[in-house]
Amino acid sequence: RPGDVLNVTPNVSISAAWAHKDDQGGRNPVGATWRAGLSLGTTLYGTFFPRLGGLEGVRHVVDLSASYGYSPENRSVEDFPSVGGISLGSSKSSSVSLNMSQRLHLKLGAGEEARKVENLLTWSSSTNYDFLARERAERRAREQGREVDEDEAWAWGDMSHTVRLKPGRLLSNDLS
């Protein structure tokens, strides 16, 4: 946690499996793949005191995060049989995910009568970027003897949003 402001989380995962036979009839194959990544995140807080009617305070909390993941191409597992619960993907990947979550907390009333409403409104947004989208689109176009379609080579994923309004314990509304 550099400067107690940024959370940095590296990760590495390895998946391995053994099978009696592979898809080509080979005996006792062992397959393994790996993936590595890095996540960065921080939380920002803002507190306001409007003192309007019974509203004493508003806290705005913003969580920001970015995660990068990479896995190399691994042709050695292309003929490996499917093993339940273990993914031995053979294709290369390189992508980043971007996420933002915003939350509003309220403080109603003052002194002994004060009541907090946490997460009255939560708005989460996310998207991703695929560093290999153009490379894959060019390979497909080359294999099919055509030009690259720019929509096919678009590297950004859809921007998704979820909004949750939760004014009390018995009522919650979600919109995605």
C-alpha positions in Angstrom: 0.0 0.0 0.0 2.2 2.8 -1.2 1.5 5.9 0.8 -1.6 4.2 2.3 -3.6 5.5 -0.7 -3.2 2.9 -3.3 -3.8 -0.8 -2.9 -1.5 -2.9 -5.2 -2.2 -6.6 -5.6 -0.1 -8.8 -7.9 -1.4 -12.3 -8.7 -0.2 -15.4 -10.4 -2.3 -18.5 -11.0 -1.4 -21.9 -12.4 -3.8 -24.6 -13.5 -2.7 -28.1 -14.1 -4.4 -31.4 -14.8 -3.6 -35.0 -15.5 -5.7 -37.3 -17.7 -5.7 -40.9 -18.6 -5.7 -40.1 -22.4 -5.7 -36.9 -24.5 -7.9 -36.2 -27.5 -5.3 -37.8 -29.9 -5.0 -41.1 -27.9 -1.8 -40.2 -26.1 -1.6 -41.7 -22.6 -1.2 -40.0 -19.3 -0.9 -36.4 -20.5 -0.3 -33.5 -18.1 -1.5 -30.1 -19.0 -0.7 -26.7 -17.4 -1.3 -23.1 -18.0 -0.6 -19.9 -16.1 -1.9 -16.4 -15.8 -0.5 -13.3 -14.1 -1.9 -9.9 -13.3 -1.8 -6.7 -11.3 -4.6 -4.8 -9.6 -4.6 -1.2 -8.4 -7.3 0.4 -6.3 -8.0 3.4 -4.2 -11.0 4.9 -2.2 -11.8 8.6 -2.1 -14.1 10.2 0.5 -15.9 13.5 0.5 -18.2 14.7 3.4 -20.6 17.6 3.2 -22.7 19.2 5.9 -25.7 20.8 4.1 -27.9 21.0 7.3 -31.1 21.1 5.3 -34.2 20.1 7.3 -33.3 16.8 9.0 -30.3 16.2 6.7 -27.1 16.8 8.7 -24.4 15.2 6.5 -23.7 13.5 3.2 -20.7 11.2 2.6 -19.7 10.4 -1.0 -17.4 7.4 -1.3 -15.7 6.6 -4.6 -13.9 3.3 -5.2 -11.6 3.2 -8.3 -9.8 0.1 -9.5 -7.9 -1.2 -12.5 -6.8 -4.8 -13.1 -4.5 -6.1 -15.8 -4.3 -9.8 -16.7 -2.0 -11.7 -19.1 -1.8 -15.3 -20.2 0.5 -16.6 -22.9 -0.5 -18.8 -25.9 0.0 -22.4 -24.9 -0.4 -24.9 -27.8 0.7 -27.8 -25.6 -2.9 -28.0 -24.1 -4.9 -27.8 -27.3 -5.5 -31.6 -27.4 -5.9 -31.9 -23.7 -9.3 -33.4 -22.8 -11.9 -31.3 -20.9 -11.5 -31.7 -17.2 -14.4 -30.5 -15.0 -13.6 -27.5 -12.9 -10.2 -26.8 -14.5 -9.8 -24.4 -17.4 -6.7 -25.0 -19.5 -7.1 -22.3 -22.1 -4.6 -22.3 -24.9 -5.1 -18.8 -26.3 -3.2 -15.7 -25.4 -4.9 -12.9 -23.5 -4.0 -9.4 -22.4 -6.6 -7.1 -21.1 -7.4 -4.4 -18.5 -10.6 -4.0 -16.5 -11.7 -0.6 -15.2 -14.2 -0.2 -12.4 -15.7 2.7 -10.4 -18.3 2.5 -7.6 -19.9 5.5 -6.0 -21.9 5.4 -2.7 -23.9 8.0 -0.9 -24.4 7.8 2.9 -26.7 10.1 4.8 -26.8 11.3 8.4 -30.3 12.3 9.5 -31.0 14.2 12.7 -28.6 15.3 15.3 -27.3 14.2 18.7 -29.1 11.2 20.3 -31.7 11.2 17.5 -29.1 10.9 14.7 -29.7 8.1 12.2 -27.4 6.9 9.5 -28.5 5.7 6.1 -25.6 3.9 4.5 -25.5 3.1 0.8 -28.7 5.0 0.0 -27.5 5.2 -3.6 -24.8 3.0 -5.2 -23.7 3.5 -8.8 -21.2 1.0 -10.2 -19.6 1.3 -13.6 -17.2 -0.9 -15.5 -15.6 -1.6 -18.8 -12.6 -3.4 -20.2 -10.0 -3.1 -22.9 -8.6 -6.0 -24.9 -5.0 -5.3 -26.1 -5.2 -8.2 -28.6 -8.6 -7.4 -30.3 -7.0 -6.0 -33.4 -4.5 -8.9 -33.7 -7.3 -11.4 -33.5 -9.5 -9.5 -36.0 -6.6 -9.2 -38.5 -5.9 -13.0 -38.2 -9.6 -13.9 -38.8 -9.8 -11.5 -41.8 -6.6 -12.9 -43.2 -7.9 -16.5 -42.9 -11.1 -15.5 -44.6 -9.4 -13.5 -47.3 -11.0 -10.1 -46.5 -10.3 -6.7 -45.0 -10.5 -6.1 -41.3 -13.9 -4.8 -40.2 -13.2 -1.9 -37.8 -16.2 -2.9 -35.5 -14.6 -6.4 -35.2 -11.3 -4.9 -34.2 -12.8 -2.6 -31.5 -10.9 -3.2 -28.3 -13.2 -1.5 -25.8 -15.9 -3.6 -24.1 -19.3 -2.3 -23.3 -19.7 0.2 -20.5 -22.0 -1.4 -17.9 -23.7 0.4 -15.1 -25.7 -0.7 -12.1 -27.6 1.7 -9.9 -29.1 0.7 -6.6 -31.4 2.8 -4.5 -31.9 1.5 -1.0 -33.8 4.1 1.1 -34.6 1.6 3.9 -34.2 -1.9 5.1 -37.4 -3.2 3.4 -37.0 -1.5 -0.1 -34.2 -1.8 -2.7 -34.4 -1.0 -6.4 -31.8 -2.0 -9.0 -31.3 -0.7 -12.5 -28.7 -2.1 -14.9 
